[in-house]
Amino acid sequence: PPAGVRILMDTMTPEEKVGQLFLITFVGSDTSETSQIYDLIHRYHIGGVVMLSSNDNFAPAPETISQTNELIRSLQKQNWDLSVNPPPDPLTGKIQKSTYVPLLVGIAQEGNGPPTDEIFSGLTPLPSEMAIGATWNTDYAEEVGEVRGRELSALGFNLFLGPSLD
């Protein structure tokens, strides 16, 4: 791995290294100290999350976009706060440092609405990969990819799951 990655890995505890291997889903949009996702970030140092409409991670329209952006910001802030101000270990009471690694925040948003999309309102309606492929026009694929990437990135997503190769 690159030198920067090696240096970062050398500062991580074994628990943090293991936690980075996990990309999880969670239910709802609550990120308070009593939520499951808060616990997974703070105690288990997860590497990232995948957001799903079936897990109620997205608010209904018209709040979908603003709530999604706020949820992702809250998750990343919790992860940052953990590295800056780590809580004491519940068993020993000792403060344990935490290495900051931004969370991967993933989504499958392949176009054409349900079931291949997770966000159903507030984004530019785009055709599915199959529809684009049927045109045999690579310029369309590039244009759709740029729009999809720009919009998802603006919301805070940094991991795109897709397209499905089935």
Secondary structure, DSSP 8 states (H G I E B T S, - for coil): --HHHHHHHHHS-HHHHHHTT-EE--SSS--STTSHHHHHHHHH---EEE--GGGT-S--TTSHHHHHHHHHHHHHHHHHHHHHS--B-TTT--B--------EEEE---SSSTTT-S--SSS-----HHHHHHHT-HHHHHHHHHHHHHHHHHHT--EE------
